[in-house]
Amino acid sequence: MTSADILEQLRASGYRLTDPRRQLVEALLHAERPLTAEELHHCVDTRRAGMNLSTIYRNLATFCEMGWLEAVPGLNGEKYYQMHQDQEAMMSILCLDCGKLDHVEVAPDVLLNDTVRGLGFKADSLRVTLAAHCDHVCARGESKSNGA
């Protein structure tokens, strides 16, 4: 989905195409990984755009309702926002130490899909978030080991 597609969808739904809203759309489109609302707040020129954190949260909720943005659960109930993935199956891996969220594409013939189908569900799309610990020494893990 392109910026023009999203802006047209917003316009057609009756939303004004304000500068803050445009900046937020661009930040989401160019993000290399899912971002929290706070991270997005830092990405956009909030002073020039006159956008506060509550405005970002309201827009993110609107974008999710429209279906082109999705919220992925993160550490401590935090949400990460990313463009809707059209892949049939996607798995997210969340580090319990640093909160880093990575994505892995999952082939549709994976055993998990078979298991889900075996339970009577039609696995048209599959979203799994696996909570794990990083193999590398991440910022949180490093500070824990230094404090011990």
Long-range contacts (C-beta under 8 A, 24 or more apart in sequence): 1-68, 1-83, 1-84, 2-29, 3-29, 6-68, 9-66, 9-68, 10-66, 13-66, 15-62, 19-48, 19-49, 20-44, 20-46, 20-49, 20-50, 20-51, 20-55, 20-59, 21-59, 23-49, 23-51, 24-51, 24-56, 24-59, 24-60, 25-63, 28-63, 28-69, 28-81, 28-82, 28-83, 29-83, 31-82, 31-83, 33-82, 33-101, 33-102, 33-103, 34-72, 34-74, 34-80, 34-81, 34-82, 34-92, 34-101, 34-103, 35-80, 35-81, 35-82, 36-74, 36-78, 36-79, 36-80, 36-81, 37-79, 37-81, 40-81, 72-101, 72-127, 72-129, 73-129, 74-99, 74-101, 75-99, 88-124, 88-125, 88-126, 89-113, 89-123, 89-125, 89-126, 90-125, 90-126, 90-127, 90-128, 91-126, 91-127, 91-128, 91-129, 91-130, 92-127, 92-128, 92-129, 92-130, 93-129, 93-130, 93-132, 94-129, 94-130, 94-131, 94-132, 95-132, 95-133, 95-134, 95-138, 96-131, 96-132, 96-133, 97-133, 97-134, 97-138, 97-140, 97-141, 97-144, 98-134, 98-138, 98-139, 98-140, 98-141, 99-140, 100-134, 100-138
